[in-house]
Amino acid sequence: MRVGIFFDGKNFYKGWRATAEGVTIDFAQLAEWLVTAVGGSRLWGAYYYTGIETGELATGESQRRLLRFLDDLELLRGFFVQRFPRKARRRRCAKCGQVHAYSQEKEVDTTMVADMLRLAAVNAFDAAILVSGDSDHAPAVEGVRAIGKQVYVATWGKEGLSPRVRKAAFDHIDLKQGLSEFSLPPGDAASRPSVGEAAASHQAASSGHRPPPAPVPGPRAADTEALFLEELARADRRFENGYVGANYFLKRWKSRRLTQDFQARNRILQKLVEKGKVQIYEAPDGNQALRAKRDDLADGPA
């Protein structure tokens, strides 16, 4: 069953901030967990919708952090980012007379509704997951259901969950229940798209204040050869009808337990090759591929 996931970035961050702030999210693992939660067989696509600042508010550090997060996010397999300009506004305080600059997010909700209906109508997915409890998305849930597709709604517990959306959805998914599956250890956060960056930026946009600098994650323990073999075994099972590309595994394979640093992974690989535990070979299409000797192939977690 093909599953489409639709993230309302602002709503997602608000729920995270209220219930799981400080936990770094691995979005690739989150998408995988969500697909499994609804009984799906594969991710059709994950769309992330959010507003970005324009004008004088677009030059701050918080906005650069948000853009960096979005750039990293859309490099993940199956992820697509929709950016919408936020409209600058000014408001004078009735009590003190001071003028406050702020911005408003436009087009996000209407575009999400339109996209979900359009893609359901062309049979792009079999089931959809709306990662937002905003009542503005209820027409999309009701419309997609009318087309004959199941729609699930995923939120951080009951935080921000509209009764109308919940009633329209096939079922509710509590993101808090999967935190152990898609959260990252502190040392992995530096090289991954972090919801913390997006959250801080959204907060700055809505309040007009810049957030404090994000904490610098501490060093992580050295990766072991056994862990590398376990992850190679997991990748081999994932691509059982093909092969594990060397470049893909070293640069793009996502793991909560294996460093994301290419050079570090490559050093581990070379040691394993020297010991005869891993072979680098040429795949039928000419690319370099990896495989472990059958005796050394570890049974890592699926």
C-alpha positions in Angstrom: 0.0 0.0 0.0 1.4 3.4 -1.1 1.3 6.0 1.6 1.4 9.8 1.1 2.4 12.0 4.1 1.5 15.7 4.3 3.2 17.8 7.0 1.9 21.2 8.1 5.3 22.5 9.2 4.1 25.2 11.7 1.5 22.9 13.3 4.0 20.0 13.5 6.6 22.2 15.3 4.0 23.6 17.7 3.0 20.1 18.9 6.7 19.1 19.1 7.5 22.2 21.1 4.7 21.5 23.5 5.4 17.8 24.1 8.9 16.8 22.9 11.0 19.9 22.7 14.7 19.1 22.9 14.3 15.8 21.1 15.9 15.8 17.6 13.8 14.0 14.9 15.1 11.8 12.2 12.6 12.6 9.4 13.5 9.6 7.3 12.8 7.3 10.2 9.7 9.2 11.1 8.3 8.7 7.6 9.2 5.0 7.8 7.5 4.7 11.2 4.3 6.4 9.9 4.1 4.1 6.9 4.4 1.1 9.1 1.8 2.5 11.6 -0.9 2.5 8.9 0.0 -0.9 7.5 1.6 0.6 4.4 4.3 -1.1 2.3 6.1 1.9 1.0 6.3 5.7 1.1 4.9 7.3 -2.0 6.0 10.8 -1.0 6.3 13.1 2.0 5.4 16.8 1.5 6.4 19.4 4.0 4.6 22.8 3.8 5.8 25.9 5.5 6.1 29.7 5.3 9.4 31.6 4.9 10.1 35.2 5.7 10.4 38.0 3.1 11.6 41.6 3.3 13.4 42.8 6.4 12.6 39.7 8.4 14.3 37.4 5.8 17.9 38.3 6.8 18.0 37.0 10.4 19.9 34.0 11.7 16.7 32.2 12.5 15.5 32.4 8.9 18.9 31.1 7.7 18.5 28.2 10.1 15.0 27.4 8.7 16.2 27.5 5.1 19.1 25.2 5.9 16.7 22.8 7.6 14.4 22.9 4.5 17.3 22.4 2.1 18.5 19.4 4.0 15.0 18.0 4.4 14.2 17.9 0.7 17.4 15.9 0.0 15.9 13.0 2.0 14.6 10.3 -0.2 10.9 10.9 -1.0 10.7 14.3 0.7 9.4 17.4 -1.1 9.3 20.9 0.4 6.7 23.6 -0.4 7.8 27.1 0.6 5.4 30.0 0.8 6.3 33.7 1.4 5.1 35.1 4.7 3.5 38.5 4.5 5.1 41.3 6.6 2.7 43.1 8.9 3.0 45.9 11.5 0.8 46.5 14.5 0.8 49.4 17.0 0.3 48.5 20.6 -2.8 50.3 22.0 -1.3 50.5 25.4 2.3 51.6 24.8 2.1 52.9 21.3 5.1 50.9 20.1 5.0 49.4 16.6 5.7 45.7 16.4 6.7 43.9 13.2 5.4 40.4 12.5 4.5 38.2 9.6 1.6 36.0 8.6 1.6 32.7 6.8 -0.5 32.6 3.7 -1.5 29.9 1.2 -0.1 26.9 3.2 -3.5 25.5 4.3 -5.3 26.0 1.0 -2.4 24.5 -1.0 -2.3 21.5 1.3 -6.0 20.9 0.8 -5.7 21.3 -2.9 -2.7 19.0 -3.2 -4.3 16.2 -1.1 -7.5 16.3 -3.2 -5.7 16.5 -6.5 -3.3 13.7 -5.8 -6.1 11.5 -4.4 -8.1 12.1 -7.5 -5.4 10.8 -9.8 -4.8 7.7 -7.5 -1.3 8.8 -6.6 -1.5 7.1 -3.1 -3.6 4.5 -1.4 -3.7 6.1 2.0 -2.7 9.5 3.3 -1.4 10.8 6.6 -2.1 14.4 7.6 0.5 15.5 10.1 -1.6 18.3 11.6 -4.7 18.6 13.7 -5.6 22.0 12.3 -9.4 22.3 11.6 -8.5 24.2 8.3 -7.5 20.8 6.9 -10.8 19.1 7.6 -12.1 19.7 4.1 -9.1 17.9 2.7 -9.7 14.9 5.0 -13.4 14.8 4.2 -12.7 15.2 0.4 -10.0 12.5 0.2 -12.3 10.2 2.1 -15.1 10.9 -0.3 -12.8 9.8 -3.2 -12.4 6.5 -1.5 -9.0 6.8 0.3 -8.2 6.4 3.9 -6.8 9.4 5.7 -5.1 9.3 9.1 -4.3 12.3 11.2 -1.0 12.4 13.2 -0.3 14.8 16.1 1.7 15.0 19.2 -0.8 13.4 21.5 -4.0 15.5 21.6 -2.0 18.8 21.2 -3.7 20.9 18.5 -6.0 18.1 17.4 -9.3 19.5 16.1 -12.4 17.4 16.9 -13.6 17.9 13.3 -10.4 16.6 11.8 -10.3 13.6 14.2 -13.9 12.7 13.4 -13.2 12.9 9.7 -10.0 10.8 9.8 -9.9 7.0 9.6 -7.8 6.9 12.8 -5.4 9.0 14.9 -1.7 8.4 15.3 0.1 9.7 18.4 3.6 10.7 17.4 4.8 10.5 21.0 4.4 6.7 20.8 7.1 6.5 18.1 9.7 8.8 19.6 12.0 6.0 20.5 11.9 4.9 16.9 12.6 8.2 15.1 14.5 10.3 17.6 18.2 10.8 17.2 21.0 10.4 19.9 22.5 13.8 20.7 25.7 13.2 18.7 23.7 12.6 15.4 21.9 15.9 15.5 24.7 18.0 13.9 24.4 16.4 10.5 20.7 15.9 10.2 17.7 18.1 9.4 16.5 19.0 12.9 13.0 20.0 13.8 14.6 22.1 16.4 16.0 24.4 13.8 12.6 24.7 12.1 10.9 25.2 15.5 13.2 28.0 16.6 12.7 29.8 13.3 8.9 29.5 13.3 8.9 30.8 16.9 11.1 33.7 16.0 8.8 34.6 13.0 5.6 34.5 15.1 7.1 36.4 18.1 9.4 38.9 16.3 12.3 37.8 18.5 15.3 35.7 17.7 15.8 32.5 19.6 19.0 31.7 21.6 21.7 29.8 19.7 21.1 26.1 19.5 23.2 24.0 21.9 26.2 22.4 20.2 25.9 18.6 20.4 28.7 16.8 22.2 31.0 14.2 20.6 29.6 10.7 20.0 31.3 7.4 20.6 33.4 5.9 17.9 31.5 3.6 15.5 32.3 0.0 15.7 32.9 -2.4 12.8 30.1 -4.7 14.2 27.6 -1.8 13.9 28.7 -1.1 10.4 28.1 -4.7 9.5 24.6 -4.6 11.1 23.6 -1.6 9.1 25.0 -3.1 5.9 22.9 -6.2 6.6 19.8 -3.9 7.1 20.5 -2.1 3.8 21.0 -5.5 2.1 17.5 -6.6 3.2 16.0 -3.3 2.1 17.4 -3.7 -1.4 17.0 -7.5 -1.6 16.2 -7.4 -5.3 19.1 -5.2 -6.1 22.3 -4.2 -4.5 23.7 -1.8 -1.8 25.5 1.0 -3.7 28.8 2.0 -2.0 28.4 5.7 -2.5 24.8 5.5 -1.3 25.6 3.6 1.8 28.5 5.8 2.7 26.8 9.1 2.0 23.1 8.7 2.2 22.1 5.6 4.2 20.2 6.9 7.3 20.8 5.3 10.6 20.2 6.4 14.2 23.2 4.4 15.3 25.8 5.0 12.5 27.7 8.2 12.1 26.6 10.4 9.1 30.2 11.5 8.4 31.3 10.2 5.0 35.0 10.0 5.9 34.4 8.2 9.2 32.1 5.6 7.4 34.7 5.2 4.7 37.5 4.5 7.2 35.4 1.8 8.8 34.7 0.3 5.4 38.4 0.2 4.5 39.2 -1.6 7.7 36.5 -4.2 7.0 37.7 -4.6 3.4 41.3 -5.2 4.7 40.0 -7.8 7.1 38.1 -9.5 4.4 34.7 -9.0 6.0 33.2 -6.7 3.3 33.7 -6.9 -0.4 33.5 -3.9 -2.9 32.4 -5.1 -6.3 31.0 -3.8 -9.6 27.3 -4.0 -9.9 25.7 -4.9 -13.3 25.1 -1.2 -14.0 28.7 -0.3 -13.5 28.4 1.2 -10.0 30.4 0.1 -7.0 28.5 -2.0 -4.5 29.0 -3.4 -1.1 28.3 -6.9 0.4 29.4 -8.7 3.5 30.7 -12.2 3.6 27.8 -14.5 4.5 29.5 -15.7 7.7 29.9 -12.0 8.9 26.4 -10.8 7.9 24.9 -9.6 11.1 21.2 -9.7 11.8 20.7 -6.1 12.7 17.3 -4.6 13.5 14.8 -4.4 10.6 
